[in-house]
């Protein structure tokens, strides 16, 4: 991941090529150059090589959930969609949590 204004295209990759920057307290990640067989959503939305993914991650205080990390995702692909697809994911804030060991 790079700190630049636009990701450089250097061939397609399964995870694409990303850059990041901050807009206030929100982390913005832009990804391009994803291969067409890359999975970009839980339900396997199709996409072309023109896909551009923009994610905005920020921490908010939720009345019911407490502190929450919100991931707002926009999928831009004029070859596959008439307008950008927007997805919002919520993650519980758990700064002391450790990821589980992967199964062998």
N, C-alpha and C positions, 0 to 999 in steps of 0.2 A: 504494500500500500504506500502510496506516495503523497506528499504534500505539494500539490500543483493545482492549477486552475482547470486542467482538463486531462483525463487519462490518455496516455499515449497508446496508440494501437500498435501492437507488436505481435500480431497473430492472435488466433483464437485460443482460449484456454477454458477448461471446464469451469473454473471459478471466475474467469474474466480478469480484467485489470482494473484496479481500484485506486482512487485518490480520496483524500479526506481533508476537511477543514472544519473550523468551528464557526457557528453563527450564534454568538452569545454563549449560552450554556448548552447548546444543542450541537452534537457531533453529526456532521453531514458526510455521507459516504456515497460516491458515485462510481458505478461499475459499468464497463462496456467490454466488448470483445469476448462475450460468453459463447461457447459452442452451443449449437442447437440442441444437443442431447443433455445439456445442463438442466437440472431440476431447479426451478425458481420459486415454486410454491408447493404447499402441502397437497394440492389437488392436481399437480402436474400441468399447469397452464402451458400451452405451446407458445413458442416464440421463434423469432428469426435471428439472424446474426446482427440485426440492427437494434436489438434490445439494449436499453439503457436503464439501469436500476438506480434509483435515488433513495437512500435511507436516511431518516432523521431520528436520532436517538437522544432521548432526554429523560431526566428523572423528575417525577411529579409526586405530589402528596395526594393520595386518593382517600376519600372519606371512609370507604369500606375496606380497601386493601392496604392502607398505609402507604409507605414509599414504594413507588412502582417505576420500572424502566419501561418507557413506551418506545416502540420501534414502528415508525410510520414509513411504509414502503410504497414507492410508486414504480410501476413497470411501464416504461415508455417504449412502444414498438409499433411504428406506423405500418409495418408490413403485416402485423398480426392482430392489432387492436385498433378500433375506431377512435378510442380515447384512452388516456392512461388508466391503468388498473391500480386502485389504492387498497392497501392492506394495512391493518393496524394490529400489532401484537403487544401484549402486556406480559411483563416478566416481574415476578416478585423480587423486591430488593432484598438481597441476602448477602451482604458484604463478607460475612465470615464463612459462607458455605464453600465447600470443596467439591469439585466434580468427582463423581464416582469413578473408580478404576474401570477401564474398559474390559469386557470379557475376553478371555484368551481364546 
